[in-house]
């Protein structure tokens, strides 16, 4: 498609553009043909934040629901973990939404936006934090048939994966899933340490800029 579009532009002598959406910057690169048929580049335009989470979700999946916490099918520790994550990300991301339900089966713990980049966060505690199931869920939520392959995939857990979870770490890396370990959050101390808050903020910033 790109080659065909370029050939049409060349035949008509029309300007053409390329939207860079990967990496740290989102830029619109502009090109034109000179009278001699050569390609000249104009200064790129930096793309400002132009979407909301609602725009993004409706564009990809259509209608969705944000469920009230009282109706969520999640244990109290898991809900408290989500709240702690959302509070730590306040001011780091532009928007955060909890409990986004797609259809009847898929529930996203948190969806975040920074600029024009969107990410899905699965927040897991206890046994669920060490299973392949959560990686499968993230991969499915951010596939071509759902939220799209440019949606950042972030798994936040309240433990550290030791050597017995090395296979999960390798799978997460292969699938482009960011794993954030926040061991300070425990049932007897349901809050994030300053160090874990900073770790979460930095990882999410990196995930949402693609590097």
MOKA-V792268 format. One record per backbone hydrogen bond with DSSP energy under -0.5 kcal/mol. CO is the residue of the C=O (numbers start at 1). NH is the residue of the N-H. E is the energy in kcal/mol with one decimal. If there is no record, write none. Layout:
BEGIN
((CO:NH:E) (CO:NH:E))
END
This chain:
BEGIN
((1:5:-2.5) (2:6:-2.4) (3:7:-2.4) (4:8:-2.0) (5:9:-2.3) (6:10:-2.6) (7:11:-2.2) (8:12:-2.0) (9:13:-1.3) (9:14:-2.0) (16:31:-2.9) (18:20:-0.7) (18:29:-3.1) (19:21:-0.8) (20:27:-1.3) (25:27:-0.6) (26:47:-2.7) (27:20:-3.1) (27:29:-0.7) (28:45:-2.2) (29:18:-2.4) (30:42:-2.4) (31:16:-2.2) (32:40:-3.2) (34:37:-2.0) (38:34:-3.1) (38:40:-0.5) (40:32:-2.4) (42:30:-0.6) (45:28:-2.8) (46:48:-0.6) (52:56:-2.3) (53:57:-3.0) (54:58:-2.4) (55:59:-2.3) (56:60:-1.9) (57:61:-3.0) (57:62:-0.7) (58:62:-0.9) (65:67:-0.6) (65:101:-3.5) (68:71:-1.9) (68:72:-0.5) (69:72:-1.2) (72:74:-1.5) (75:79:-2.1) (76:80:-2.2) (77:81:-2.2) (78:82:-2.1) (79:83:-2.3) (80:84:-2.3) (81:85:-2.2) (82:86:-2.9) (83:87:-2.6) (84:88:-2.0) (85:89:-1.6) (86:90:-0.6) (87:90:-0.8) (89:92:-2.2) (89:93:-2.0) (93:91:-0.7) (95:113:-2.3) (97:111:-2.6) (99:67:-2.7) (99:101:-0.6) (100:102:-0.5) (100:108:-3.5) (101:65:-2.3) (101:103:-0.6) (102:105:-0.6) (102:106:-1.4) (105:107:-0.6) (106:102:-3.4) (107:109:-0.5) (108:100:-1.9) (109:99:-2.1) (110:121:-3.0) (111:97:-2.6) (112:119:-2.5) (113:94:-2.3) (113:95:-1.8) (114:117:-1.9) (117:114:-2.5) (118:152:-2.3) (119:112:-2.7) (120:122:-0.5) (120:154:-2.5) (121:110:-1.9) (121:123:-0.6) (122:124:-0.6) (122:156:-2.9) (124:158:-1.1) (125:128:-0.8) (126:129:-1.2) (127:130:-2.0) (128:131:-1.2) (131:134:-0.6) (131:135:-0.5) (132:136:-2.3) (133:137:-2.3) (134:138:-2.1) (135:139:-2.5) (136:140:-2.3) (137:141:-2.5) (138:142:-1.7) (140:143:-1.3) (141:147:-1.9) (143:146:-1.4) (143:148:-2.4) (148:151:-1.5) (152:120:-3.0) (152:154:-0.6) (153:178:-3.0) (154:122:-2.5) (154:156:-0.5) (155:157:-0.5) (155:180:-3.1) (156:124:-2.6) (157:182:-3.2) (160:162:-0.7) (162:165:-2.0) (163:166:-1.3) (165:169:-2.1) (166:170:-2.4) (167:171:-2.0) (168:172:-2.8) (169:173:-2.2) (170:174:-2.2) (171:175:-2.0) (172:177:-3.2) (173:176:-1.1) (176:153:-0.6) (176:178:-0.5) (178:155:-3.5) (178:180:-0.5) (179:181:-0.5) (180:157:-2.6) (180:182:-0.6) (182:185:-1.4) (184:186:-0.8) (186:189:-1.2) (189:186:-1.6) (189:191:-2.5) (193:197:-2.4) (194:198:-2.4) (195:199:-2.1) (196:200:-2.6) (197:201:-2.6) (198:202:-2.4) (199:203:-2.3) (200:204:-2.5) (201:205:-2.3) (202:206:-2.3) (203:207:-2.7) (204:208:-2.2) (205:209:-0.6) (206:209:-1.0) (206:210:-0.7) (206:211:-1.8) (207:210:-0.6))
END
